[in-house]
Amino acid sequence: MSAKLPAVFKHPLRVLLRALWLAGEILLVAMRYLIECPPWSKTATVAAKARWLQRSCRRILRIFIAEVEQCGELPAGGLLVSNHLSYLDILVLSSLRPVVFVAKQDVKSWPVLGWFATMAGTIFIDRERRIHVRQITRAIEETMNSGVLVVLFPEGTSSGGETVLPFKSSLLEPAVQQTHPLSAALIQYELDDGDASEEVCYWKDMTLLPHLINLLGKPSVRVRLRCVRIDRPADDRKELARQLHSVVLRLKERDTGARTACPRMPVGGIKRP
């Protein structure tokens, strides 16, 4: 069942003010893009776009999230694989490091978010075309060689967070062939006044605008991020997919069984009340 719009009726002023805040931030970061990474210039590097995305996500994330609880340091380069729950995943990870994402092709057509993804240098993939997968593999390698962290969601889709879906192996070839660092992450969300799996996670047949409006009505969203380095990755991509899935699943089981106290940080250096 798609997300409804109860926030409009419960907290109409909060939704209105945050919607205006969001529109203002989008306008501001679009103007900054024209200055920092002008489309007509050939000097706008992958790293410059990733830095622009980081600054933009830090600003926008403050609208939704009060703080991030993080265990383990997000790597500065190489490849990071993570579970995938929501469009907020992109804001959270980008706010912490300059990154380039690998995303499915249809994200490109999403309103606003698709524009952000395209401008930030996201690597889009059509998983149904094997030739395209090989091209994307080369693009991932080139991005990692430039020193920018590449983020991949190998589940291939988002979920409600109850478990971690099996990882697809097709895009893990660069991790097998290269000597770049490889890390895995687990993202989880919490709400004080709702169900995070239905109101933060974006999955099933949910529609973007109603989901976003409902999320704007929440006082705040808490994020838990767990990150570990993979020291001995498997040398076969299918085995590597199973290995990484097992690592992320263990992070989830460990966090569920015994909560680990981890440092908490305000988003963008500003803690909202």
Secondary structure, DSSP 8 states (H G I E B T S, - for coil): -----HHHHHSHHHHHHHHHHHHHHHHHHHHHHHHHS-TT-S---HHHHHHHHHHHHHHHHTTTEEEEEEES---SSSEEEE----THHHHHHHHHS-EEEEEEGGGGGSTTHHHHHHHTT-EEE-TT-HHHHHHHHHHHHHHHHTT-EEEE-TTSS---SSS------TT-HHHHH--S-EEEEEEEEE-SSS-HHHHTS--TT--HHHHHHHHHTSS-EEEEEEEEE-SS--SSHHHHHHHHHHHHHHHHHHHHHS-----EEEGGG----
